Amino acid sequence: MALVIALTAFCASLTFPVIASALDDDVIFRGTVRVGRDVIADAAITVVDSSGQEVGSTTSDEDGKWQVPIPNFGEYSVELIGPLPEGIAIKEGASSEVIVTVEEWRSHAVGFQLTGVDDKPILEISPTWQRLLNRMVSGLKVGLLVALASIGLSLIFGVTGLVNFAHSEMVAFGAVIALVLESTLGLTGGLFPIAVFLAILIGGLLGFVLEKGVFGPLRRKKMTNIALMVVSIGLAFLMRYLLLIYHGAEPQTYESFRIQSGVSLGPIELPPKDYYIISVAFVTLVLVGVLLQRTRLGTSMRAVSDNPALAESSGIDVNRTVLWVWVFGSALAAFGGIMIGLTQVVEWQMGEKILLLIFAAVTLGGLGTAYGAMVGGLAIGLASETSTFWLDNDLKFLIALAVLIVILLVRPQGILGVRERLG
């Protein structure tokens, strides 16, 4: 127990100075000047504070992106000055000026409503069924990614009984490593899969180090799972703020997948990277299922998860199997983080943001079963993204958690979980 307290205190001592240094950075106003899917370069943007004094100005780059640092909290006016291309104007009823109130230390996205010739929106409104179908496909993509990121957590819990709160930071670790490899080694474009492969290997190595250097020795010292869970919480904070120190607070995107136009496949229209993500994530989940069912290692994992004592008496090396679960689960987490980074941005807080979805997927599918994590991830993704067709985007996580609660009320052990008999 003294080790747990010491580790927690050590993580706290690292956390406080990092938070203080993060608060010294400027708030960033950022955005992309675009009409539909077309970006506009060289458009001037100015930011004025509540006293009327200009605090910054910039122009959009070739990708339409711009950003202006803000020094303090308060109310600011962000105005699009132009020039805009011929035939492009501010949408009727909208304004070239956006008022933003800064009350917390984070980046703020600012957008302007632009239309084409004769004030007609460039982006045509699709039929209702087509927009709903596209929302469902987006939900399928999110569900596959959540499932990919969740499998490792479920496998580790199944073989060790540990609820690993650091798992989401292992997801973020993979995304950041791929970004670093892409930028430092120049692995862009067709070479990007090499960065992905190396990041997955490094992610698996992280799992090896955590099992061999932290959780394995603590488990052999008969530390309880509750104490190990506290260690994982401290480890999560440590990894999160190490990412902040070495990656920085600025969100970044992969160079190979910055701006992409939509590609239509029948009624479905997605960027090319989304088709890539959906297919690769689906194939990966199928391969994981084959590994668990058709290989000796998969059989060992399932046996140890069902009954460790019986598995050991049958000649299975439990410690070796646990080590492989950590390596395998950590590599999958890194891969999931890379795929999530492709759809959003890579930032030091991305693990914290996805933590709730990962735990919801594992709980909904059934604790300790990899297939449960897959099903739970798909259910969470479909429910959250499809709900945005009717509700505000900010409510999608609320809907996902509502689905979790309703299903657990009907089936407390989860969709694929097994009811335990007590007594």
PAMARFI-264325 format. One record per residue (C-alpha): residue in one letter; y, x, z. Coordinates in steps of 0.25 Angstrom, whole numbers, plus 5000, padded with zeros to 4 digits. Each point is the difference from the previous one (the first is absolute). Last residue first. Example, Ala and Ser with C-alpha at 12.3 -4.5 7.8 and 13.67 -1.06 7.14 Angstrom:
2
s499650555029/a498649945002/
***
This chain:
423
g492649094988/l500950004987/r499549974986/e500950064990/r500449914988/v499950084987/g501250034991/l500149964986/i501249915000/g500450035014/q499350005014/p500949885005/r499749914988/v500849875000/l501150055009/l499950144993/i500249934987/v501349935005/i500550125007/l499850094988/v500649904990/a501349995009/l500050155000/a500150014985/i501049885000/l500950085010/f499850134991/k500649924988/l501249945007/d501050114996/n499749964985/d500549865002/l499049894998/w499449924988/f499650114991/t500150105011/s498749945006/t499250064989/e500450145005/s499649985014/a498749914998/l499450094989/g500350135007/i499449955014/a498849944993/l499750134992/g500250095012/g499049915008/v499050004989/m500050154999/a500150035015/g498849905002/y499250084990/a500350135008/t499549935013/g500450055014/l500949885003/g499949884992/g500749964987/l501249945007/t500150115011/v499950114989/a501149944991/a500949975012/f499950145005/i500450054986/l501149904998/l500650045014/l499950154997/i500749984986/k501450025005/e499750115010/g499350084989/m501249994991/q500950055010/w500150154994/e500349954986/v499349994987/v500649884992/q499349874995/t498949984990/l499650154998/g500150025015/i499049905002/m499050074991/i500350135007/g499849945014/g498749934995/f499550144996/a500450065013/a499349895008/l498750024991/a500050155003/s500249975015/g498849905000/f499150104993/v500350125009/w500049915012/v498749934996/w499450144996/l500350055014/v499349885006/t498850024992/r499950145004/n500149965015/v499049894998/d498950094994/i499049904996/g498650025004/s499649865003/s500350025015/e501450034996/a500149874992/l499549925012/a501050065009/p501149984990/n499749854997/d500749924989/s501150104997/v499050125001/a499149934990/r501149964990/m500550145000/s498650064998/t499749904989/g501350054993/l499750145002/r498649984994/t500649934987/r499849864994/q500749905009/l501250075006/l500350094988/v499849884991/g501149925008/v500950125000/l499850014985/v500449854998/l501250035009/t500450114991/v499949924987/f500949895006/a501050105004/v500050074987/s500149874992/i501149945009/i500850135000/y500050034985/y500449864997/d501150015010/k500450144993/p500249934987/p501149915006/l499549855001/e500149884991/i498949905001/p500049884990/g499150084990/l500150145004/s501550034999/v500550145003/g501250015009/s501050124999/q499850135008/i501050085009/r499550105010/f498550024998/s499850154997/e501150055009/y499349935012/t501149935008/q500850045012/p500649945013/e500950095007/a499750025015/g499450144998/h498750054995/y499850125010/i500749945013/l499749854997/l498650034997/l499950085013/y500649875006/r498949914995/m498950105003/l500450015015/f500249865001/a498649974995/l499450115008/g500649935013/i499449874996/s498650074997/v500050065013/v500349865007/m498849954991/l499150125006/a500449955014/i499549864997/n498850054993/t499650085013/m499950155001/k498650055002/k500450144998/r499250004987/r500949894995/l501250095003/p499450114992/g499749914988/f501449935000/v500950135000/g499550124992/k498849974993/e500349854997/l501550024997/v499750134992/f499049934991/g500949884998/l501150094996/l499150074990/g499749864994/g501549984998/i500150144994/l498949964990/i500749874997/a501350084997/l499350094991/f499449894992/v501449934999/a500750134996/i499050024989/p500249854996/f501450044998/l499850104989/g500149904988/g501549975005/t500450095011/l499250115008/g501250105001/l499450075011/t501149985010/s500449864996/e498649944997/l499450075012/v501149955009/l499949864995/a498450005002/i500250065014/v501049895004/a499149884995/g498750065007/f500850025013/a500549864999/v498649945001/m499650105011/e501249945007/s499449874999/h498750055006/a500750065012/f499849875008/n498550035000/v499249895007/l498850085004/g498649935001/t499450134994/v499149964988/g500749864997/f501450045005/i500050124990/l499449914989/s501149895002/l501150105000/g499550074988/i499949874992/s501449955003/a500850084990/l499249964988/a500049865005/v501550005001/l500150054986/l499049904995/g500849895007/v501350054994/k499550004986/l499349865002/g501349955005/s500850054988/v498949934991/m500349875009/r501550014998/n499850024985/l499149874999/l501149935008/r501150054990/q499149954988/w499749875007/t501549975002/p500450034985/s500850134998/i501550015002/e500650104990/l500650135005/i501250034992/p500849895008/k501049924991/d501450035003/d500449994985/v499350144997/g499250065012/t500049985015/l500250085012/q499849975015/f500450135008/g499050065010/v500250085013/a498850065008/h500450055014/s499450135006/r499850005015/w500850025013/e500249865004/e501249905000/v500650034986/t500749884995/v500049994984/i501049924992/v499750014985/e501150004989/s499749984985/s499949855004/a499049894996/g500449864996/e499850044985/k499150124999/i500850134999/a500150054986/i499150074989/g500349974985/e500650144998/p499550105010/l500750005014/p501150095004/g499949975012/i500749985013/l498849955008/e500649985014/v499350025014/s500949955011/y499650055014/e499949945014/g499750095012/f499150115004/n500450144997/p499950124990/i499649924987/p499350094989/v500149944986/q498849984990/w499749974986/k498949974990/g500149954986/d498950104995/e501050084993/d500850015012/s501049905006/t501450045004/t500550045013/s501149965010/g500250025015/v500749965013/e501249934993/q501049955011/g500249855000/s500049995015/s498649934999/d499450114993/v500050034985/v498850044991/t500250034985/i499049984989/a500250064986/a499049974989/d499550124992/a498649954997/i499549864999/v498649965002/d499249904991/r498949925007/g500949885003/v501450054999/r500050135009/v500950085009/t499150055011/g500350015014/r500350095012/f500949995013/i499650125009/v500350015015/d500350145003/d499250095008/d500250035015/l499149895004/a498850084995/s500450125008/a499949915013/i498749944996/v499450144997/p500550045014/f499449885007/t498650014992/l499650145004/s500149985015/a499349874998/c498950064993/f499850105011/a500149905011/t498949924993/l499150124999/a500250045014/i499749865005/v498750004991/l499650135005/a500249965015/m499149884997/
***
